[in-house]
Amino acid sequence: MSIITLIRNVLGSYFSSDMDVMSDEAKKIFSNPDDRKKYIEAVEKLKGTTSKEETIILSTQEKITLVS
């Protein structure tokens, strides 16, 4: 191993967080540009209406319902 790799590992372990902000499911959604767009549009739609739910279909054909 190079000294740079060792330093990176030490600094990474020192500064890394044990707590992820996003769930694995959210990471999957936001890693796909089309799914991310659908999700954000659904959130914006919920903000602009009195509707309480918005269902979207992801690229994997999985349905998710956002609830406000």
C-alpha positions, 0 to 999 in steps of 0.5 A: 500500500502506498503512503497516500492510501494509508493516509486516506484510510486514516483520515477517512476513518477519523472524519467519517460519520457512522450515521447515514442521512439517507436510507438505502432506498433513498440512495437508490432513488436518487442515484437514478436521474429519472427516478430522482426527477419523478420523486422531486416532482411528486414532492413539489406537487404535494407542496402546491396542492391540498392532496395528501398522497402522490404515487410514483412508479420508479424505473424498477416498476416499484410503486411508492406513495409519498404522504404529506 
